[in-house]
């Protein structure tokens, strides 16, 4: 994937966490987060380490996450938007 800021090739990898990875507009300072309907869940722990695919640009120090996910080979691609 090309970096949209610098046009350089980005490195594919994964964001990993000991908990689910969720994008929320709330700036939580509490230990536990109560999920809301407009939260975007980027990972789900299904017996393994919660993770989501991401791309890193070494030049501009940005990480991009494409949250369009392939659910299964038979069902095709679905995007959460």
GIVEN-V715896 format. One record per backbone hydrogen bond with DSSP energy under -1.0 kcal/mol. NH is the residue of the N-H (numbers start at 1). CO is the residue of the C=O. E is the energy in kcal/mol with one decimal. If there is no record, write none. Layout:
nh,co,e
NH,CO,E
NH,CO,E
This chain:
nh,co,e
3,8,-3.3
7,3,-2.0
10,1,-3.2
11,56,-2.7
13,54,-2.8
15,52,-2.8
17,50,-2.0
23,40,-3.2
28,26,-1.2
39,36,-1.5
40,23,-2.7
42,21,-2.9
43,21,-1.1
52,15,-1.7
54,13,-2.5
55,64,-2.5
56,11,-2.6
57,62,-2.6
61,57,-1.2
64,55,-2.9
69,78,-1.3
76,72,-1.4
78,69,-1.8
